[in-house]
Amino acid sequence: MLFDTHAHLNAVQYKEDVEQVIERARAEGVSHIVVVGFDRPTIARAIELAEQHSFIYAAVGWHPVDAIDMTDDDLQMIEQLAAHPKVVALGEMGLDYHWDRSPKDVQKDVFRRQIRLAKRVKLPIIIHNREATADILDILQEENAAEVGGIMHCFSGSVEVAKRCLDMNFLISLGGPVTFKNAKKPKEVAKEIPLSHLLIETDCPYLTPHPFRGKRNEPSYVKYVAEAIAEIKGVSFDEVAETTAENAKKLFAIDR
């Protein structure tokens, strides 16, 4: 049992072969996938894939890079889709200070509005954080995001930051970088954070784990993330796979 908690099978990179990619995931023991939408086209495709496959679920939200484009109608659409039986979280949402397409104040406003929406509809949130840790933590605290909790997606921060996130009712999700030889922080987090508070993901088609780094990522590769965590923690692969899957099912309120 492997649960890929963050995949973008709705991306154009899978336009030609998404069904084969899904079949490979199943063959490698992937039992659940959450496809994450972050704008209107990717949200629509995430819902479509979730409706077509019993083991695929959707998250719906608005990406911070595109915050400047989000309208009231977009937020209303997300709120309506939150009632969909296959929608298990809102996101990805957050802050991204690497790209400057959306001003910081606009990103913060869109982030806050989505947190408030999540609290209304009682769904966990998936956080995108790029070079914005201090502001992310401040907003999560100010908005009392602990009420719904969620996931620090593809976490790349320190153990100290991870522990602060745990205190706010967030799980730590590790992806491909934990398999990279020189990725010091993800390995430290994998070692120090209890398995009961960890999730695994691919963020495919991005952040492909070793030994396929540089190629298109896909959910079947989530096993390499689990293997790396098992090695770092000195536990079995099965324990990592089963515990992280149970963590995800509990967070997303999935009972099968």
Long-range contacts (C-beta under 8 A, 24 or more apart in sequence): 1-29, 1-31, 1-241, 1-242, 1-245, 2-28, 2-29, 2-30, 2-31, 2-200, 2-222, 2-223, 2-226, 2-241, 2-245, 3-30, 3-31, 3-32, 3-33, 3-199, 3-200, 3-222, 3-244, 3-245, 3-248, 3-249, 4-30, 4-32, 4-33, 4-34, 4-200, 4-201, 4-202, 4-204, 4-219, 4-222, 5-34, 5-151, 5-173, 5-199, 5-200, 5-201, 5-248, 6-34, 6-36, 6-92, 6-126, 6-151, 6-153, 6-154, 6-173, 6-175, 6-201, 6-202, 6-203, 7-33, 7-34, 7-35, 7-36, 7-201, 7-202, 7-203, 7-204, 7-219, 8-35, 8-36, 8-42, 8-203, 8-204, 8-205, 8-206, 9-33, 9-35, 9-49, 9-56, 9-204, 9-219, 10-35, 10-36, 10-37, 10-41, 10-42, 10-45, 10-46, 10-49, 11-42, 11-204, 11-205, 13-205, 13-216, 14-205, 18-49, 21-218, 21-219, 21-220, 22-53, 22-56, 22-219, 24-218, 24-219, 24-220, 25-218, 25-219, 25-220, 25-222, 26-55, 27-220, 28-220, 28-223, 29-223, 29-241, 30-219, 30-220, 30-222, 30-223, 31-55, 31-245, 32-56, 32-57, 32-245, 32-248, 32-249, 32-254, 33-57, 33-219, 34-58, 34-59, 34-88, 34-89, 34-248, 34-252, 35-59, 36-61, 36-91, 36-92, 36-126, 37-61, 38-62, 38-63, 38-66, 38-91, 38-92, 39-63, 39-66, 39-69, 40-74, 40-77, 43-77, 43-78, 43-81, 47-81, 47-84, 47-86, 47-87, 50-84, 50-86, 50-87, 51-86, 56-86, 57-86, 57-87, 57-88, 57-252, 57-254, 58-84, 58-86, 58-87, 58-88, 59-87, 59-88, 59-89, 59-90, 59-91, 59-92, 59-126, 60-87, 60-90, 60-91, 61-90, 61-91, 61-92, 61-93, 61-114, 61-125, 61-126, 62-93, 62-110, 62-114, 63-92, 63-93, 63-96, 63-128, 64-93, 64-94, 64-95, 64-96, 64-102, 64-107, 64-110, 64-111, 64-128, 65-96, 65-99, 65-101, 65-102, 66-101, 66-102, 67-102, 67-106, 67-107, 67-109, 67-110, 67-111, 68-101, 68-102, 68-103, 68-106, 69-102, 70-110, 75-113, 75-114, 75-117, 78-114, 78-117, 79-117, 79-120, 79-121, 82-117, 82-121, 82-123, 83-121, 87-123, 88-123, 88-124, 88-252, 88-253, 88-254, 89-123, 89-124, 89-125, 89-126, 89-150, 89-151, 89-251, 89-252, 90-114, 90-117, 90-118, 90-121, 90-123, 90-124, 90-125, 90-126, 91-125, 91-126, 91-127, 91-128, 91-150, 91-151, 91-153, 92-126, 92-127, 92-128, 92-153, 93-125, 93-126, 93-127, 93-128, 94-127, 94-128, 94-129, 94-132, 94-136, 95-128, 95-129, 95-130, 95-132, 95-135, 95-136, 95-139, 96-128, 96-129, 96-130, 96-131, 96-132, 97-130, 97-131, 97-132, 98-130, 98-131, 99-130, 104-135, 108-135, 108-139, 111-139, 112-139, 112-143, 115-139, 115-140, 115-143, 115-145, 115-148, 116-143, 118-145, 118-148, 118-150, 119-143, 119-144, 119-145, 119-147, 119-148, 122-148, 123-148, 124-148, 124-149, 124-150, 124-151, 124-251, 124-252, 125-149, 125-150, 125-151, 126-150, 126-151, 126-153, 127-151, 127-152, 127-153, 127-170, 128-153, 129-153, 129-156, 129-157, 133-157, 133-161, 137-161, 137-164, 137-165, 137-168, 140-168, 140-170, 141-168, 145-169, 145-170, 146-170, 149-251, 150-251, 151-199, 151-251, 153-201, 153-203, 154-201, 154-203, 154-207, 155-186, 155-189, 156-185, 156-186, 157-185, 157-189, 158-185, 158-188, 158-189, 159-185, 159-188, 159-189, 159-192, 159-193, 162-189, 162-192, 162-193, 163-193, 166-193, 166-197, 171-197, 171-198, 171-199, 171-247, 171-251, 172-197, 172-198, 172-199, 173-198, 173-199, 173-200, 173-201, 174-198, 174-199, 174-200, 174-201, 174-225, 174-229, 175-200, 175-201, 175-202, 175-203, 175-207, 175-209, 175-225, 176-202, 176-203, 176-207, 176-208, 176-209, 176-210, 176-213, 176-217, 176-221, 176-224, 176-225, 177-207, 178-209, 178-225, 178-228, 178-229, 178-232, 179-209, 179-210, 179-213, 179-224, 179-225, 179-227, 179-228, 180-209, 180-210, 180-213, 181-210, 187-228, 187-232, 190-228, 190-229, 190-232, 190-233, 191-232, 191-233, 195-229, 195-233, 195-235, 195-239, 195-240, 195-243, 195-244, 196-243, 196-247, 197-247, 198-229, 198-243, 198-244, 198-247, 199-244, 199-247, 199-248, 199-251, 200-225, 200-226, 200-229, 200-240, 200-244, 201-225
